[in-house]
Amino acid sequence: MKTIMIVDNEKSLLEEIKQNLNDDVHVVTVENNREALELIEQDKENNFELVLINTSMPDSKMPAFFSMKPSKGKNIDTSLEEDFLQKPFTKQQLIDFVKSKI
């Protein structure tokens, strides 16, 4: 089973996402970027297939999740709109977005 990490400071949203995705992927949730970076740095086997980070979309104040693959290294392009899942989203939009990224 693939493992993804969700980074958001909203505990209720993290739990909801975890419940919605747990049938398809193993979900690790963290509440801040520092904790996420620590887990990624400790992950020598590249277990995290995908990381969704709470942020805003480029040139907008709309909240969204930015998707990144830790195995791609530090060359992260945050200008691609298809890498963002705008909030709020439905359960199906979340599932489809994650499936398209892993």
FENSULNOR-V666165 format. One record per residue. N is the residue number from 1. OMEGA is omega as a letter, one per 30 degrees, with the letter a starting at -180 (NA if undefined). NEAR is the number of other C-alpha atoms within 12 Angstrom. Layout:
# FENSULNOR-V666165
N|OMEGA|NEAR ; N|OMEGA|NEAR
This chain:
# FENSULNOR-V666165
1|a|14 ; 2|a|22 ; 3|l|30 ; 4|l|36 ; 5|l|42 ; 6|a|44 ; 7|l|36 ; 8|l|32 ; 9|a|20 ; 10|a|17 ; 11|a|16 ; 12|l|14 ; 13|l|24 ; 14|a|27 ; 15|l|21 ; 16|l|20 ; 17|a|35 ; 18|l|28 ; 19|a|20 ; 20|a|23 ; 21|a|30 ; 22|l|22 ; 23|a|14 ; 24|a|20 ; 25|l|25 ; 26|a|24 ; 27|l|30 ; 28|a|30 ; 29|l|35 ; 30|a|30 ; 31|l|23 ; 32|a|22 ; 33|l|21 ; 34|l|15 ; 35|l|20 ; 36|l|28 ; 37|l|21 ; 38|l|13 ; 39|l|25 ; 40|l|31 ; 41|l|17 ; 42|a|14 ; 43|a|17 ; 44|a|12 ; 45|a|13 ; 46|a|21 ; 47|a|24 ; 48|l|33 ; 49|a|30 ; 50|l|35 ; 51|l|38 ; 52|a|39 ; 53|l|38 ; 54|a|32 ; 55|l|27 ; 56|l|23 ; 57|l|24 ; 58|l|21 ; 59|a|12 ; 60|l|13 ; 61|a|11 ; 62|l|17 ; 63|a|20 ; 64|l|27 ; 65|l|35 ; 66|a|35 ; 67|l|39 ; 68|l|33 ; 69|a|27 ; 70|a|30 ; 71|l|19 ; 72|l|15 ; 73|a|12 ; 74|l|12 ; 75|a|10 ; 76|l|15 ; 77|a|17 ; 78|a|20 ; 79|a|15 ; 80|a|15 ; 81|a|18 ; 82|l|20 ; 83|a|29 ; 84|l|34 ; 85|a|34 ; 86|l|27 ; 87|f|21 ; 88|a|17 ; 89|l|20 ; 90|l|16 ; 91|a|19 ; 92|l|15 ; 93|l|19 ; 94|a|29 ; 95|a|23 ; 96|a|17 ; 97|a|24 ; 98|l|37 ; 99|a|19 ; 100|a|16 ; 101|a|22 ; 102|NA|23
